[in-house]
């Protein structure tokens, strides 16, 4: 695909430099016209896949959700940030490109990761080195390829529906590096993409070995891989496999973050930065996988303040006061989950891609929605989370919910609060066709169920460069 091809060439050069810097001086091939370093050892490929892990490139989807509301404070808002974020918030395809947290950037960066994974998969079998490391690195590459395609298809295509997946347009599933310059690619169907994701993810899970990973939480360790499959099968509405892979995670790690302890430690002394620094940390037991990520949620002068969302937290729910910040004197609102390290004018934070709490919500949802619901177990998992969120805590009882729909509504509402600003909410809005209302500064505008804008448009640069790439209908 032509746009992706140009990106892929850049990725090769970057990968070569990365490998060279980490692995030391390697031999140049006798015929090497562009002076690139060629990976030769298993450790070289390990360096490539380590540098190819996706960040939370999907954070821009938060702007589509009901977690935000725009306030036009011209004397306070950062005009540049506002001009970048507001078109996305208004569900427009005409956003400013070239920024790092946009749909176009997500498309490009996920395919960069896929390209690097394919470099590894095409060469590692012939690389010299330890076979145990080779297997695990190959497994990581398969999982990175699967995960990046999973995110792409759920952003730029219709949500998986068994009845229409064989005809719904997905995204191109790329399984090899481009061999013929200028190759164009057609969109696979959603079903084809899901089938390939499943094959890659299951094969990768069989190969990975936590023992060869220096910092497993920065890699697809076994818990993270099982959490990914749990989410994958939830989106596919395969309840038995959702439960199977989720319970595998929870059997190894069922530690829920103790938010009340965080409150007592950091907020009683006003040390909010300590909370932000620790929120996404490898030291936190509930974190299954995380990556250093360019984000915008901690930039307080965006105009996207969502004070209405903050006000919906009950008085007992400590999360409402911890996850967000608002000041009555100045309209400075941001999320306290992000530690916000500035680099060249951009905001960077560690961001989790998989956490124990999400696995619990996913398993609980599957228990509610399967043909023979297990409401007791679902309520139990909600209580496991809420007992460390509520002060005072009132235990939920199955009898509080007249039917499975009422319990499902409770679960989705609590999941929204727990994982706010981390990029999860949009996918639930899309899966359940939830109506979203935004304020544009003058009036309310709506994204109703079934609206075509619920599928992000393929980036215009891709459409113009790739003659076989079909746009999403509008």
ZAMARGU-4260 file (C-alpha; in steps of 0.2 Angstrom, whole numbers, plus 5000, padded with zeros to 4 digits):
<rodrens>
0) 5000/5000/5000 | 5008/5016/4994 | 5007/5027/5009 | 5011/5013/5020 | 5026/5008/5008
5) 5034/5025/5011 | 5032/5023/5030 | 5039/5006/5029 | 5055/5012/5020 | 5057/5024/5034
10) 5054/5011/5047 | 5068/5000/5039 | 5081/5014/5041 | 5075/5017/5059 | 5075/4999/5064
15) 5093/4997/5056 | 5100/5011/5066 | 5091/5005/5082 | 5098/4988/5080 | 5116/4995/5076
20) 5116/5006/5092 | 5110/4992/5103 | 5119/4977/5096 | 5136/4985/5092 | 5145/4984/5076
25) 5139/4971/5064 | 5145/4965/5047 | 5139/4975/5032 | 5134/4963/5018 | 5145/4964/5003
30) 5131/4971/4993 | 5122/4984/5003 | 5119/4999/4992 | 5109/5009/5005 | 5121/5006/5019
35) 5109/4998/5030 | 5114/4987/5045 | 5107/4969/5042 | 5101/4960/5057 | 5110/4943/5059
40) 5108/4938/5077 | 5092/4933/5087 | 5097/4948/5099 | 5096/4959/5084 | 5078/4954/5080
45) 5074/4956/5099 | 5080/4974/5098 | 5069/4977/5083 | 5053/4970/5091 | 5057/4979/5107
50) 5057/4995/5098 | 5041/4990/5088 | 5028/4989/5102 | 5013/5000/5099 | 5011/5015/5111
55) 4993/5019/5116 | 4991/5026/5098 | 4972/5025/5101 | 4970/5039/5114 | 4963/5051/5101
60) 4947/5040/5102 | 4943/5048/5119 | 4938/5064/5110 | 4924/5055/5102 | 4917/5049/5119
65) 4905/5056/5132 | 4920/5059/5144 | 4923/5076/5137 | 4914/5093/5134 | 4921/5108/5125
70) 4922/5125/5134 | 4927/5140/5124 | 4938/5150/5135 | 4948/5160/5123 | 4958/5169/5136
75) 4964/5153/5144 | 4963/5139/5130 | 4979/5135/5121 | 4973/5140/5103 | 4985/5128/5094
80) 4980/5113/5105 | 4961/5118/5103 | 4962/5119/5084 | 4970/5102/5084 | 4958/5093/5096
85) 4941/5101/5092 | 4938/5094/5074 | 4940/5077/5081 | 4929/5080/5096 | 4916/5086/5083
90) 4917/5069/5074 | 4924/5078/5058 | 4935/5069/5045 | 4943/5086/5042 | 4955/5087/5057
95) 4973/5094/5056 | 4985/5081/5050 | 5003/5081/5055 | 4999/5080/5074 | 5005/5065/5083
100) 4989/5060/5092 | 4976/5059/5078 | 4968/5045/5067 | 4980/5048/5053 | 4995/5046/5065
105) 4987/5030/5073 | 4985/5022/5056 | 5003/5026/5051 | 5011/5021/5067 | 5001/5005/5069
110) 5007/5000/5052 | 5024/5004/5056 | 5023/4992/5070 | 5016/4979/5059 | 5030/4982/5046
115) 5044/4979/5060 | 5035/4964/5066 | 5035/4957/5048 | 5054/4961/5047 | 5056/4950/5062
120) 5045/4936/5056 | 5054/4935/5039 | 5071/4934/5046 | 5072/4927/5064 | 5071/4908/5059
125) 5088/4910/5050 | 5096/4921/5063 | 5111/4914/5074 | 5107/4913/5093 | 5098/4904/5107
130) 5083/4894/5101 | 5073/4898/5117 | 5075/4917/5114 | 5071/4915/5096 | 5054/4906/5099
135) 5049/4920/5112 | 5054/4934/5100 | 5045/4926/5086 | 5030/4925/5098 | 5031/4943/5102
140) 5031/4948/5084 | 5016/4938/5080 | 5007/4946/5095 | 5012/4964/5090 | 5006/4961/5072
145) 4989/4954/5079 | 4987/4968/5092 | 4991/4982/5079 | 4978/4975/5067 | 4965/4973/5080
150) 4966/4991/5085 | 4966/4996/5067 | 4951/4986/5062 | 4941/4992/5078 | 4945/5010/5074
155) 4943/5011/5055 | 4930/4998/5052 | 4913/4992/5058 | 4912/4983/5074 | 4913/4964/5072
160) 4895/4957/5069 | 4894/4938/5064 | 4880/4941/5052 | 4889/4954/5042 | 4908/4952/5045
165) 4911/4942/5029 | 4906/4957/5019 | 4910/4972/5030 | 4926/4981/5025 | 4940/4979/5037
170) 4958/4985/5035 | 4973/4977/5025 | 4980/4963/5035 | 4999/4964/5031 | 5009/4948/5033
175) 5025/4952/5024 | 5036/4967/5020 | 5033/4975/5003 | 5043/4966/4989 | 5037/4976/4974
180) 5038/4995/4976 | 5022/5004/4974 | 5011/4989/4978 | 4993/4993/4982 | 4982/4984/4995
185) 4964/4981/4996 | 4954/4980/5012 | 4952/4963/5019 | 4934/4960/5026 | 4932/4961/5045
190) 4930/4942/5046 | 4947/4940/5037 | 4955/4952/5049 | 4948/4944/5064 | 4953/4926/5058
195) 4971/4932/5055 | 4972/4941/5072 | 4966/4925/5080 | 4979/4914/5071 | 4993/4926/5075
200) 4988/4929/5093 | 4986/4910/5097 | 5002/4906/5089 | 5011/4920/5098 | 5005/4914/5115
205) 5012/4897/5112 | 5029/4904/5109 | 5032/4918/5122 | 5043/4915/5137 | 5042/4928/5151
210) 5059/4922/5157 | 5069/4930/5142 | 5061/4947/5144 | 5071/4960/5154 | 5055/4970/5159
215) 5040/4959/5155 | 5027/4972/5158 | 5034/4981/5143 | 5032/4966/5132 | 5018/4953/5128
220) 5021/4943/5143 | 5009/4928/5146 | 4997/4938/5156 | 4996/4952/5144 | 4994/4940/5129
225) 4980/4931/5138 | 4972/4948/5142 | 4973/4953/5124 | 4964/4937/5119 | 4951/4940/5132
230) 4947/4957/5124 | 4948/4950/5107 | 4935/4937/5111 | 4924/4949/5120 | 4923/4960/5105
235) 4919/4944/5094 | 4905/4940/5107 | 4913/4923/5110 | 4909/4922/5128 | 4917/4905/5133
240) 4934/4910/5126 | 4932/4927/5134 | 4930/4919/5151 | 4944/4906/5147 | 4958/4918/5143
245) 4952/4931/5156 | 4952/4918/5170 | 4969/4912/5165 | 4975/4930/5169 | 4965/4931/5185
250) 4972/4914/5191 | 4990/4922/5190 | 4986/4939/5195 | 4969/4946/5202 | 4977/4961/5211
255) 4966/4976/5210 | 4974/4993/5212 | 4970/5000/5229 | 4964/5017/5225 | 4959/5021/5243
260) 4977/5018/5249 | 4983/5029/5235 | 4971/5043/5241 | 4977/5041/5259 | 4995/5041/5254
265) 4996/5055/5241 | 4980/5066/5242 | 4981/5068/5261 | 4997/5077/5258 | 4993/5085/5242
270) 5006/5076/5233 | 4996/5074/5217 | 5012/5072/5206 | 5017/5056/5216 | 5000/5049/5212
275) 5003/5052/5193 | 5020/5046/5193 | 5015/5029/5201 | 4998/5027/5192 | 5005/5018/5177
280) 5021/5010/5184 | 5028/4993/5182 | 5028/4992/5201 | 5009/4992/5201 | 5003/4974/5202
285) 4987/4977/5192 | 4997/4983/5177 | 4999/4969/5164 | 5007/4978/5150 | 5012/4997/5147
290) 5021/5008/5135 | 5028/5026/5136 | 5016/5036/5125 | 5013/5053/5118 | 4997/5059/5125
295) 4987/5075/5127 | 4975/5071/5142 | 4987/5080/5154 | 4988/5096/5144 | 4976/5107/5155
300) 4972/5121/5142 | 4964/5110/5129 | 4946/5116/5131 | 4940/5098/5134 | 4936/5100/5152
305) 4922/5088/5155 | 4917/5094/5172 | 4900/5087/5169 | 4908/5070/5169 | 4917/5073/5185
310) 4901/5078/5193 | 4893/5061/5189 | 4904/5052/5201 | 4895/5049/5218 | 4901/5057/5234
315) 4908/5040/5240 | 4917/5036/5224 | 4935/5042/5227 | 4939/5041/5208 | 4930/5057/5204
320) 4942/5067/5215 | 4957/5057/5210 | 4957/5054/5191 | 4952/5072/5187 | 4957/5090/5192
325) 4947/5105/5192 | 4949/5122/5200 | 4935/5134/5203 | 4946/5150/5200 | 4953/5145/5183
330) 4946/5132/5171 | 4961/5121/5171 | 4955/5103/5170 | 4966/5088/5166 | 4967/5069/5170
335) 4978/5065/5185 | 4982/5048/5179 | 4996/5054/5168 | 5013/5060/5174 | 5016/5072/5159
340) 5034/5073/5155 | 5037/5086/5142 | 5048/5083/5127 | 5050/5096/5113 | 5033/5103/5118
345) 5024/5087/5118 | 5016/5077/5133 | 5023/5060/5137 | 5017/5047/5150 | 5018/5029/5153
350) 5001/5022/5149 | 4994/5004/5152 | 4988/4994/5137 | 4981/4980/5148 | 4976/4980/5167
355) 4968/4967/5179 | 4953/4978/5181 | 4949/4978/5162 | 4950/4959/5162 | 4938/4958/5177
360) 4926/4969/5168 | 4927/4958/5152 | 4925/4942/5161 | 4910/4949/5171 | 4902/4955/5154
365) 4904/4938/5147 | 4896/4930/5162 | 4881/4942/5161 | 4879/4940/5142 | 4882/4921/5139
370) 4866/4911/5136 | 4866/4905/5155 | 4871/4920/5164 | 4881/4920/5180 | 4876/4936/5188
375) 4883/4931/5205 | 4900/4930/5198 | 4899/4946/5188 | 4893/4955/5204 | 4907/4948/5214
380) 4920/4955/5202 | 4912/4972/5202 | 4913/4971/5221 | 4931/4966/5221 | 4935/4983/5212
385) 4922/4994/5221 | 4928/4989/5238 | 4944/4998/5234 | 4936/5013/5226 | 4921/5018/5238
390) 4922/5026/5255 | 4910/5020/5263 | 4908/5004/5253 | 4891/4997/5251 | 4892/4979/5244
395) 4882/4976/5228 | 4870/4961/5229 | 4863/4951/5214 | 4845/4956/5220 | 4849/4974/5217
400) 4847/4970/5198 | 4831/4965/5191 | 4838/4958/5175 | 4855/4955/5166 | 4852/4972/5156
405) 4852/4982/5173 | 4868/4973/5178 | 4876/4976/5162 | 4872/4994/5162 | 4880/4995/5180
410) 4896/4986/5173 | 4898/4998/5158 | 4895/5013/5169 | 4908/5008/5181 | 4920/5002/5168
415) 4919/5020/5160 | 4923/5028/5177 | 4938/5016/5181 | 4946/5017/5164 | 4942/5035/5159
420) 4954/5044/5148 | 4964/5028/5144 | 4956/5025/5127 | 4943/5011/5132 | 4927/5020/5132
425) 4925/5023/5113 | 4925/5004/5110 | 4911/5001/5122 | 4901/5016/5114 | 4904/5008/5097
430) 4900/4990/5103 | 4883/4995/5111 | 4878/5009/5099 | 4878/5022/5114 | 4871/5039/5109
435) 4884/5053/5112 | 4880/5072/5114 | 4894/5085/5113 | 4893/5104/5115 | 4901/5114/5101
440) 4902/5130/5110 | 4885/5136/5103 | 4873/5121/5104 | 4872/5102/5107 | 4877/5090/5092
445) 4873/5072/5092 | 4881/5056/5087 | 4866/5044/5087 | 4866/5025/5085 | 4870/5019/5067
450) 4879/5036/5062 | 4892/5032/5049 | 4904/5043/5058 | 4906/5030/5071 | 4919/5022/5060
455) 4934/5033/5058 | 4938/5038/5040 | 4953/5030/5032 | 4966/5044/5031 | 4965/5055/5016
460) 4983/5053/5012 | 4981/5034/5011 | 4966/5036/5000 | 4975/5047/4988 | 4991/5036/4988
465) 4982/5019/4987 | 4971/5017/4972 | 4963/5001/4979 | 4959/5008/4996 | 4940/5011/4998
470) 4934/5025/5009 | 4922/5022/5023 | 4904/5028/5018 | 4899/5045/5023
</rodrens>
